[in-house]
Amino acid sequence: MFRKNEFTILNEMLDSAIKGEFREETFNETELSKFQTKFMRYLSSSVMSEKNIREEKERLKELITDISHQIKTPLTNIKMYSQLLSEVSKDDVIKDYVNEISLHSKKLEDLINALTKMSRLEVGIFHYKEEEVLLSEIVNKVAEQGHPKALCKNIVIDSVISGDTIINADKKWVSEAVYNILDNAIKYSEEDTRIRISIFCFEMFCGISISDRGPGISEDEIPRIFNRFYRGCYSDESDGIGVGLFLARQIIEDHGGYIRVKSKVGIGSTFDICFPILSKVKE
């Protein structure tokens, strides 16, 4: 058992270690000294490990940024020259080829952006700027963003807001996560259908619910839809690279929330995006 004065010595030793003033030679060969020395080595090792992790994250951040910039420059040139070729060419076959080049250039650009976001989120080198946000603000922003795409398929987006709730979140990133789910709903829904976005609130959690009348997801497929680059059995008929739901779940979980999926094949799907409640707003 440690005596009171020994705890005092250990406490002083810990303070010295934190300040970087600890010296092993100041202790004798007693059992307490041996423990102090081992403890100091452990602390030194932990500090070095944390420093190495920070440095590695910084190097990775620089690498991701460099790769992104290096790829975007030639990609921009490809898109520019494709556009010029399309304008000067009168050959329909060449124009078809140019359209294919433009289409795949856009996919490559989306992939680069997605990979950059995934890398930054996964290694923790991105910091959210959290603030108090009304769920209704996110719903309105996302619905407005999805309207043009829905209009192309004559899909109506119904926003149902009764009451409201405040969450602590990075509005930009959470809106992107919610939009990724809405975008999927638009992408896989049939023409002339409706998508419903609503707010729900329980005792501990609140959130946003998105329901569509798409093809639905089988029960055994639901756990896989959040995997990187996973594309379901209906994905061949639509654009995408299979990272939207992966990013959405990562962002929501980083905010202390989760995503719940309910779906029936041939009927449609409902995605509930849940957050811890900060406070309720009176109706």
HELIX and SHEET records of a PDB file:
HELIX    1   1 LYS A    4  LYS A   19  1                                  16    
HELIX    2   2 GLU A   24  THR A   26  5                                   3    
HELIX    3   3 GLU A   31  VAL A   88  1                                  58    
HELIX    4   4 ASP A   92  GLU A  122  1                                  31    
HELIX    5   5 LEU A  135  CYS A  152  1                                  18    
HELIX    6   6 LYS A  171  TYR A  188  1                                  18    
HELIX    7   7 ILE A  222  ARG A  224  5                                   3    
HELIX    8   8 SER A  235  GLU A  237  5                                   3    
HELIX    9   9 GLY A  244  ASP A  254  1                                  11    
SHEET    1   A 3 GLU A 131  LEU A 134  0                                        
SHEET    2   A 3 ASP A 164  ALA A 169 -1                                        
SHEET    3   A 3 SER A 279  VAL A 281 -1                                        
SHEET    1   B 5 VAL A 156  VAL A 160  0                                        
SHEET    2   B 5 ARG A 194  CYS A 201  1                                        
SHEET    3   B 5 PHE A 205  SER A 211 -1                                        
SHEET    4   B 5 GLY A 268  PRO A 276 -1                                        
SHEET    5   B 5 TYR A 258  LYS A 264 -1                                        
END                                                                             
